[in-house]
């Protein structure tokens, strides 16, 4: 790792392979904060050492000064301006991705979006490639778990007031309405809010039998702990944002941890051959298993690198190669499953519970 640009950048050099004349380095931009850079490091170490088409450099921009909007917009502008950039992986959340998508489209730079879930990402143009299940897909999954699986009849929804949280809240309300149901309470919150007051007031007025928790790990863990303390009979169902750094989640949720049902895109499983080397690298490097977010980011880098290797260092051809997955080309086999960028493609969602600190998949989730 070395300093490459005056702002906070991580630059990794790996090789690409294609049957073409050497054309110099192709660049994959990586649009995540500093604590999200690990997947790029593991991806760089995983790419094959073939130099027939020059190197692929993974350039991670982690500058974080300013408001969220200004940071994401400035990050996108720096990345599209990088010489040789063939595509970008990012951004971390739905709001930042929606804000910056026009920048990538106007510059003609493919943007592979690993974890943002907003359904609006499918409507921002042909240069944007969402990987995660959309809000409507995840909301339907949450609804099925709550109503069909856990037999809940009084559902309260606690959601972060962001594009991510409001998207899932809106789609879940729509799903429940189609089943003749409605939430007994909907509680928006912002980062840093007085969650204790919000949760206590909600439980008193609505008396839910199940709480859907939509937000980051820290806030979800805190709300789970509060709900469990107020009424341990309330079932706790968390959207994907909470399933991050399991050890910290357990510590922060306290006794409520074992009562949480957690939604996730992926669970580490060394019995699956395509996952084995990836998990091994992470364990060696960090002493823990990769999170679902890290696995999705890794796959995003790897599928973009494969596009560059096969299509060559041409952004329009890289875009077309990505669009062809699941159509004229088979899906890309990633550690998180088959990857294609067709809106109707199957996207994995899993339900997990924690047993003695170990994530255990609930096998019947989604098929009730």
C-alpha positions in Angstrom: 0.0 0.0 0.0 1.4 3.4 -0.9 0.3 7.0 -1.4 -0.8 7.6 -5.0 -2.9 10.8 -5.0 -3.1 13.8 -2.7 -6.4 12.6 -1.3 -7.1 9.3 0.5 -6.6 6.6 -2.1 -5.6 3.0 -1.9 -3.9 1.7 -5.0 -3.4 -2.0 -5.7 -1.9 -3.4 -8.9 -2.9 -6.8 -10.2 -2.7 -8.3 -13.7 -5.3 -8.8 -16.4 -5.5 -11.4 -19.1 -6.8 -11.0 -22.6 -5.5 -11.9 -26.1 -4.7 -8.3 -27.1 -1.7 -6.1 -27.4 -0.5 -4.5 -24.2 -2.4 -1.3 -23.6 -1.3 -0.3 -20.1 -3.2 -0.4 -16.9 -7.0 -0.6 -16.6 -8.4 0.8 -13.4 -11.3 -0.3 -11.2 -12.4 2.4 -8.9 -13.6 1.4 -5.4 -16.0 3.9 -3.8 -16.1 2.9 -0.2 -15.0 4.5 3.1 -11.8 3.4 4.7 -13.4 0.6 6.8 -14.8 -0.9 3.6 -11.5 -1.4 1.8 -10.8 -5.0 2.9 -12.7 -6.6 0.0 -10.5 -4.8 -2.5 -7.4 -6.0 -0.9 -8.6 -9.6 -1.0 -9.8 -9.3 -4.6 -6.5 -7.9 -5.7 -4.7 -10.9 -4.3 -7.2 -13.2 -6.0 -6.8 -12.1 -9.6 -4.6 -14.3 -11.9 -1.0 -13.2 -12.6 -1.3 -12.8 -16.4 0.1 -9.6 -17.9 -0.8 -9.9 -21.6 -3.1 -6.9 -21.4 -1.3 -4.8 -18.8 -2.3 -4.5 -15.2 -5.6 -3.9 -13.5 -5.2 -1.4 -10.7 -7.9 -1.2 -8.0 -8.0 2.4 -6.8 -10.0 2.9 -3.6 -11.1 6.3 -2.6 -11.9 6.6 1.1 -11.9 10.4 1.7 -14.6 11.1 4.2 -14.5 14.9 4.9 -17.8 16.8 4.7 -21.5 15.8 4.5 -22.6 12.5 3.1 -23.8 14.0 -0.1 -20.7 16.1 -0.7 -18.4 13.2 0.1 -20.1 10.7 -2.2 -20.4 13.2 -5.1 -16.7 14.3 -4.8 -15.7 10.6 -4.6 -17.5 9.8 -7.8 -16.1 12.8 -9.6 -12.5 11.8 -8.6 -13.0 8.2 -9.7 -14.5 8.9 -13.1 -11.5 11.2 -13.7 -8.9 8.6 -13.1 -6.9 7.8 -16.2 -7.8 4.3 -17.5 -10.8 3.8 -15.3 -13.0 1.0 -16.8 -15.5 0.7 -14.1 -16.3 1.5 -10.4 -17.6 -0.6 -7.6 -19.8 1.3 -5.1 -21.3 3.2 -3.4 -22.0 2.0 0.2 -25.6 2.9 0.5 -28.7 3.6 -1.6 -28.7 7.3 -1.1 -25.1 7.8 -2.1 -25.4 5.5 -5.1 -28.5 7.3 -6.3 -26.8 10.7 -5.9 -23.8 9.6 -7.9 -25.3 7.4 -10.6 -25.8 10.3 -13.0 -22.1 11.1 -12.7 -21.1 7.7 -13.9 -23.7 7.6 -16.6 -22.7 11.0 -18.0 -19.0 9.9 -17.9 -19.8 6.5 -19.5 -18.3 4.5 -16.7 -19.9 1.2 -15.6 -21.0 1.3 -11.9 -21.4 -2.1 -10.2 -23.4 -1.7 -7.1 -22.9 -4.5 -4.6 -25.1 -3.8 -1.6 -27.5 -0.8 -2.2 -31.1 -2.0 -2.4 -33.1 0.9 -3.8 -35.4 -0.3 -6.6 -34.8 3.1 -8.3 -31.3 1.9 -9.2 -32.9 -0.1 -12.0 -34.2 3.1 -13.5 -31.1 5.3 -13.6 -29.7 4.1 -16.9 -27.7 1.4 -18.6 -24.4 2.1 -16.9 -25.6 1.1 -13.4 -25.5 -2.6 -12.4 -27.2 -3.5 -9.1 -26.3 -6.8 -7.5 -28.4 -6.9 -4.3 -32.1 -7.8 -4.0 -34.2 -4.6 -4.4 -36.3 -3.1 -1.7 -39.5 -4.8 -3.0 -37.8 -8.2 -3.0 -36.4 -7.8 0.5 -39.7 -6.4 1.8 -41.6 -9.4 0.4 -39.1 -11.7 2.1 -39.5 -9.9 5.4 -43.2 -10.0 5.0 -43.2 -13.7 4.4 -41.0 -14.4 7.4 -43.2 -12.2 9.6 -46.6 -13.3 8.5 -46.3 -16.8 7.1 -43.3 -18.0 9.2 -43.6 -16.2 12.6 -47.4 -15.8 12.4 -47.2 -12.1 13.4 -50.4 -10.1 13.4 -49.2 -6.8 15.0 -46.1 -5.7 13.2 -44.3 -2.5 14.0 -41.6 -1.1 11.7 -38.6 0.8 12.9 -36.6 2.3 10.0 -33.7 4.6 9.5 -35.0 7.7 7.7 -32.8 7.3 4.5 -33.3 6.0 1.0 -32.6 2.5 2.3 -34.9 2.6 5.3 -37.8 4.4 3.6 -37.6 2.2 0.6 -38.0 -1.0 2.6 -40.7 0.5 4.8 -42.7 1.6 1.8 -42.4 -1.8 0.0 -43.2 -3.7 3.2 -46.3 -1.6 3.8 -47.4 -2.4 0.2 -46.8 -6.1 0.7 -48.8 -6.2 4.0 -51.6 -4.2 2.3 -51.8 -6.9 -0.4 -52.3 -9.4 2.4 -55.0 -7.3 4.1 -52.7 -6.1 6.9 -51.1 -2.9 8.0 -48.3 -2.1 10.4 -49.5 -1.2 13.9 -46.7 1.4 14.0 -44.1 2.9 11.8 -41.2 4.7 13.5 -38.6 6.6 11.5 -35.3 7.6 13.2 -32.1 9.3 12.3 -28.6 8.4 13.3 -28.0 9.7 16.8 -31.7 9.8 17.7 -33.0 9.0 21.2 -33.9 5.4 20.4 -34.9 4.6 24.0 -37.7 7.2 24.0 -38.9 6.3 20.5 -39.0 2.6 21.2 -40.6 2.8 24.6 -43.3 5.2 23.3 -44.0 2.9 20.3 -44.3 -0.3 22.4 -46.7 1.4 24.8 -49.0 2.8 22.1 -49.0 -0.1 19.6 -48.2 -3.3 21.6 -46.5 -5.2 18.6 -46.0 -8.9 18.6 -43.1 -8.5 16.0 -40.7 -5.6 15.3 -39.1 -5.2 11.9 -35.8 -3.3 12.4 -34.3 -1.5 9.3 -31.0 0.2 9.7 -27.3 -0.3 10.5 -26.0 -2.8 13.0 -25.4 -0.3 15.8 -28.9 1.1 15.8 -30.6 -2.2 15.2 -28.7 -3.9 18.0 -29.6 -1.0 20.4 -33.3 -1.2 19.4 -33.3 -5.0 19.8 -31.9 -4.6 23.3 -34.5 -2.0 24.2 -37.4 -4.0 22.8 -36.2 -7.2 24.5 -36.0 -5.4 27.8 -39.5 -3.9 27.5 -41.1 -7.1 26.3 -39.1 -10.3 25.6 -42.1 -11.8 23.8 -41.8 -9.4 20.9 -40.2 -11.2 17.9 -37.3 -9.3 16.4 -36.7 -9.4 12.6 -33.9 -7.3 11.1 -33.3 -6.3 7.5 -30.0 -6.8 5.8 -28.2 -3.7 7.2 -27.8 -5.3 10.6 -26.0 -8.4 9.6 -22.5 -7.0 9.8 -19.6 -7.9 12.2 -21.5 -10.7 14.1 -19.3 -10.5 17.2 -20.0 -6.8 17.6 -23.7 -7.4 17.0 -23.9 -9.9 19.7 -22.1 -7.7 22.2 -24.2 -4.7 21.4 -27.6 -6.5 21.4 -26.8 -8.3 24.7 -29.5 -10.9 25.7 -31.6 -9.9 22.7 -29.0 -11.4 20.2 -30.4 -14.9 20.4 -33.9 -13.6 19.7 -33.0 -11.8 16.5 -33.9 -13.1 13.1 -31.4 -11.6 10.7 -31.8 -11.1 6.9 -28.7 -11.4 4.8 -27.5 -11.8 1.3 -24.9 -14.4 2.2 -23.4 -16.6 5.0 -19.9 -17.9 4.9 -19.8 -21.6 4.2 -16.5 -23.4 3.5 -18.3 -26.5 2.3 -19.1 -24.6 -0.9 -16.0 -24.9 -3.1 -16.2 -21.4 -4.7 -16.2 -19.8 -1.3 -13.4 -21.8 0.3 -10.4 -19.8 -0.9 -12.1 -16.4 -0.3 -13.0 -17.3 3.3 -9.5 -18.7 3.9 -7.9 -15.5 2.7 -10.1 -13.4 5.0 -9.5 -15.6 8.0 -5.7 -15.3 7.5 -5.9 -11.6 7.1 -8.4 -10.6 9.7 -8.9 -13.6 12.0 -12.6 -13.7 11.3 -15.1 -14.7 8.5 -16.0 -12.1 5.9 -19.3 -10.4 6.3 -22.0 -10.5 3.6 -21.2 -6.9 2.6 -17.6 -7.8 2.2 -18.4 -10.9 0.1 -20.7 -8.8 -2.2 -18.0 -6.1 -2.6 -15.5 -8.8 -3.4 -17.8 -10.3 -6.1 -18.4 -6.9 -7.6 -14.7 -6.3 -8.0 -14.1 -9.8 -9.4 -17.0 -9.6 -12.0 -15.8 -6.2 -13.2 -12.3 -7.5 -13.5 -13.6 -10.5 -15.5 -15.4 -8.1 -17.8 -12.2 -6.1 -18.4 -10.2 -9.3 -19.0 -12.7 -10.7 -21.6 -14.0 -7.5 -23.2 -10.8 -5.5 -23.1 -10.1 -2.1 -21.7 -13.1 -0.4 -23.4 -15.9 0.9 -21.2 -18.7 0.4 -23.7 -17.6 -3.2 -24.2 -17.3 -3.7 -20.5 -20.8 -2.4 -20.0 -22.2 -4.7 -22.8 -20.4 -7.7 -21.3 -22.0 -7.0 -17.9 -25.4 -6.7 -19.5 -24.9 -10.0 -21.3 -24.6 -12.0 -18.1 -27.6 -14.3 -17.8 -28.5 -13.7 -21.4 -26.0 -14.5 -24.2 -23.4 -15.4 -21.5 -24.0 -17.6 -18.4 -24.1 -15.8 -15.1 -20.8 -15.1 -13.4 -20.1 -17.6 -10.6 -19.3 -15.5 -7.6 -18.8 -16.5 -3.9 -22.2 -15.1 -3.1 -23.9 -17.1 -6.0 -24.6 -16.6 -9.7 -24.4 -13.0 -10.8 -26.3 -11.4 -13.6 -27.7 -7.9 -14.0 -31.2 -8.8 -15.3 -33.9 -7.3 -13.1 -35.8 -10.6 -13.0 -32.8 -12.7 -12.0 -32.9 -14.7 -8.8 -31.1 -12.9 -5.9 -30.4 -14.8 -2.7 -31.8 -13.8 0.6 -31.3 -15.9 3.7 -32.7 -15.8 7.3 -30.2 -16.4 10.1 -30.4 -16.8 13.8 -27.5 -16.8 16.3 -26.8 -19.8 18.3 -23.9 -19.5 20.9 -22.5 -16.7 18.7 -22.6 -18.8 15.5 -24.9 -17.8 12.6 -27.3 -20.6 11.7 -29.4 -20.4 8.6 -33.2 -21.0 9.0 -33.7 -23.4 6.2 -37.4 -22.9 5.6 -37.2 -19.1 5.2 -38.9 -17.9 2.1 -40.8 -21.1 1.4 -43.6 -20.9 3.9 
